[in-house]
Amino acid sequence: RWWYKMRGKEEMLNKIGAGHRMVEPDDPQAGPEPNTMWALKDVSFTVNKGEIVGIIGKNGAGKSTLLKLLTRITEPTSGEAIMRGRVASLLEVGTGFHGELTGRENIYLNGAILGMKKKEIDNKFDEIVEFSGVEKFIDTPVKRYSSGMYVRLAFAVAAHLEPEILLVDEVLAVGDVEFQKKCLGKMKEVAGSGRTVLFVSHNMAAIENLCDYGMVLVDGTNAYTGKTPDAIDFYLKTFSKGNTQDLSKLKDRQGQGDIRITKIELEDHFGNKNIPFAIGSKLRFHIFYKAKKSVLNPHVIIGVYDSMNTSVTRFDTDIVGGLPPILPQKGQIICSTESANLGSGRYYLNIALFSNGIMEDYLVGVHSFDITDSDYLGTGKTFDAKMIKVLLKHKWELIDKNG
């Protein structure tokens, strides 16, 4: 049985904005000031041997910090992490490998750190290299690797050196789709052999497919722990912003801020707004904005995601064009679709607005809409919503070779 129990807070390493006081571990004045920002606070949980736990949360919720505490990269301000077994981790690109050493040398270095003998590493070496796909570069210093090569080798090392505990951050997003599938399969194999996996990801489909339990972090606290489907449902309900009319004062956003998206509206070609839309509807996305000055070389992206946070499609002015080189300080940008042939279900929008290559505003999950079943194919029948994300009109025919 491997278990983890922690009640603690990470030491603040940086001052976050004016008025937020840094807190040192032995600061006698450190107390529950309203402006004190904790990366993690009062987090406590237990994981049993052989379980796979998904750690879910928005950016800045404390997920990566939690893994750094478990790997001893960061020490908690108070509390403790108790782990029984050999720990291997794959965190952000840049951790775990020595840049001046070759891939081969880093494999042996990591094995030695885990307490493995050279013969044990020798037995795993070929399997690690084959899994990573970096055979041609195994004797090249890893500082010359691309981020994708680095991640592939780092994961192969972490997963194949037989740790009792494997910690994986969402660095897998750097790799290609096929390699991600290999990684998920390997993590299942690791857990199936009685070892333990903690997996951080924004990909709800991967979390649901892989994990036994889910833990949702909200502002550095453990807001929910339970079966994976329940944890995902809690996460989606907690962070669904709803379709707020006035977005100008919304704080949960990224970007420089000289331009702000103030409102989002969605309508079909009949002018029906913010209702469940039938499969195949022609949709128009209205983006209202306000800027401090004229918007130069505007670039707008709308990303459409399903409830598992899987990207379904995107609309991009850099690909299609249509906007003038200069936008006024206040206006409305409209994106029209020919046919929204998405499967039935709820979808969420991420919207980014750039000026001269600089991201001015970025909103995640800022608007949702529902697609409902309709007789889109004209057959009087519909598909199971769980089976499809996109519905294409099609026909079948037979070519008789006997005639």
Summary of the structure (lengths in Angstrom):
residues: 403
radius of gyration: 24.5
end to end distance: 68.4
largest distance: 92.7
contacts: 1205
relative contact order: 0.11
helix: 25%
strand: 28%
